[in-house]
Amino acid sequence: MDLTQTSTPRPLAFLGARASTVRRGRRTAAPPGQQADGRGVGADLGRPAWARPALVGLLVATGLLYLWGLGQSGWGNSFYSAAVQAGSESWKAFFFGSSDAANAITVDKTPLALWPMELSVRIFGLSSWSILVPQALEGVATVYLLHRIVRRSTGSDAAGLLAGAAMALTPVAVLMFRFNNPDAMLVLLLVAASGATLRAVDQSGLEKGHPLRWLLLAGAFVGLAFLAKMLQAFLVLPALGLTYLLFARASFGKRVLHLVGAFGAMVLAGGWWVAIVELWPAGSRPYIGGSQNNSILELTLGYNGLGRLSGDETGSVGGMGGQAGRWGATGIGRLFNSEIGGQVAWLVPAALVLGGAALWFGRSDRRIRAATTLWGVTLLVTGLTFSFMAGIFHAYYTVALAPPIAALVGIGAWLLWRRRDDVVARAGLAAALVATVLLAFVVLGRTPDYLPWLRYAVLVAGLMGAALLVGLAWLPRRLVGVAAAAALASAVAAPAAYSLSTAGTAHTGSIPTAGPASAGRMGMPGGGPGGRFGGMPPGQMGGAPPAMPGTTGTAQGTQGTQGMPQGMGGGAAGGLLNGSTPSSELTALLKADAGSYTWVAAAVGSNTASGYQLATQDPVMAIGGFNGSDPSPTLAQFQAYVGAGKIHYFIAGGGMGGPGGSGSSTSSAITAWVEANFTAQTVGGVTLYDLSGGAA
């Protein structure tokens, strides 16, 4: 077998191992068991016997963590679940990402992340599992890709396994891969783009083949990531571009041209859908949710774009006030505060220390320098953006930080361990461990009722482990492995405990967070476990997940909306953050004669509408989109729909349109018109109006 031969790149084929080396200008096969620079395990022929079983064990454990008890979260984020239900019924709703099968309005994101869930529901029927399992599988795939990418960069299975385990056990990753927000698909595609970029660097050097192929693939992955969560996908571009410019073995002019080509691939992969939507006649497609002018470009650049950075977001909910600002205090410490720290910050100090050490100790290895640069710049750019963005920010956004943190930890820890005869390398390992356990001690202190002994155990074990690492040169050989295992266990114990807590908790609503409830969590900027408002006890938000088909009961109780701004709660009628939970009586009423109407009901706000739609599996119009602040439909359009007999009921309450936030007050005008012209009735604790008779 000629290891110097390469073939046309296949998607995700960049995951192969290092296979060749260069000696005196000639390409030769790497000896079995060595990586390309002759220092470690790299080629498949020389992989240790434990490598494949260990990888299988990692993936099986990850799958269990992400899949076990998945149905407890019910519909999860009912805003997206309703869109999934709609897309499973209508291909037009599938393409546009509509909130209902009658295509009144879309969700406020591009729809790629919805498509796997919608296909799953088409195949297996509507249920919590058919919606959430694709997300979990995306998480397992992400762990696998990250393992293979790090293994390829280092030539070490151990480094890849460490990176994969760190990724799998990040609490916010456990949350997002067990939930139905777009972030799962976003992270998977960005990891794939990073791997393709590193493969492009490889093929411009030690391996035969044209790097442009892989760079084009990287650009396509970023473009698809844009179709999952819009401009957040572009946060990786500085890292990808800088890595290729610095480490590709081609003239500077060719490197620039290659990057221009990759940019074109990104635009093509992400722009085709945008172009179709912009060119499609507005009268025959759904309104673009989240925009004020029915424009996907406005949504991309405004509400979901620059507005997230500046805080100037027309159509956003009203600010919370106070010194912290609308979405919490910004600044360099944001990722470590009580709102974010328990989500992702556990290994950030270790990633910074080990990443810096990897740049130094790996300075003679171009692949390690390229990988460390890519992951390090990704961590810095994304982390600083999250730290200082003044617009809408939720704790779960930080799942985008999990891959670079895990990769830097895997690469750096492996490299320093291999150099453990050097006192500086041992000191680097010890410093990373001390920083990790000190941060864990602080973060665990914010949940004093959750395993109160753990913070002290982690601190003591970690400090002892750091001392052993420094003194490795004087330890008996048989104790070296014990010291490494103890250090590793103390480093991952705290995030692993938070991850298990996350997996064992039902999460619903629009702003879930990982781990046990902690002191100091703010309200809307981050929520609490299960999408709670301000870390309130379970059910205080209301809006428990509706019972799934074939099941009874809910995962959380409904105790009203004490202490929350009007319209933000849940309960039977739903609200801004949580879906509605209609009674069987109300569901039966909505379903009666449903075939005679385009929409069985209309309600202000997508979350309010979502619970009724999921319960009936019939279209429910979400007036004003997510916040109730989009000008769709207009009052005249709504009156025309009622006059044509297309809407059966109007359900009162929900949303934050008009006085409650910025954007259009159309939903308030519609509500006032309905109240003035129709008679109210109460069914199952919910006020609604029968519109079938037309306006009085």
Buried (B, 14 or more C-beta within 10 A) or exposed (E): EEBEEBEEBEEBBBBBBBBBBEEEEEEEBBEEBBBBBEBBBBBBBBBEEEBEEBBEEBBEBBBEBBBEEBBBBBBBBBBBBBBBBBBBBBEBBBBBBBBBBBBBBBBBBBBBBBBBBBBBBBEEEBBBBBBBBBBBBBBBBBBBBBBBBBBBBBBBBBBBBBBBBBBBBBBBBBBBBBBBBBBBBBBBBBBBBBBBBBBBBBBBBBBEBBBBBBBBBBBBBBBBBBBBBBBBBBBBBBBBBBBBEBBBBBEEEBBBEBBEBBBBBBBBBBBEBBEEBEEBEEEEBBBBBBBBEBBBBBBBBBBBBBBBBEBBBBBBBBBBEEEBBBBBBBEEEBBBBBBBBBBBBBBBBBBBBBBBBBBBBBEEBBBBBBBBBBBBBBBBBBBBBBBEBBBBBBBBBBBBBBBBBBBBBBBBBBBBBBBBEEEEBBBBBBBBBBBBBBBBBBBBEBBEEBBEEBBEBBBEBBBBBBBBBBEBEEBEEEEBEEBBEBBBBBBBBBBBBBBBBBBEBBBBBBBBBBBBBBEEBBBBBBBBBBBBBBBBEBBBBBBBBBBBEEEEEBBBEBBEBEEBBEBBBBBBBBBBBBBBBBBEEBBBBBBEEBEEBBBBBBBBBBBBBBBBBBBBBBBBBBBBBBBBBBBBBEBEBBBEBBEEBBBBBBBBBBBBBBEBBBBBBBBBBBBEBBBEBBEEEEBBBBBBBEBBEEEE
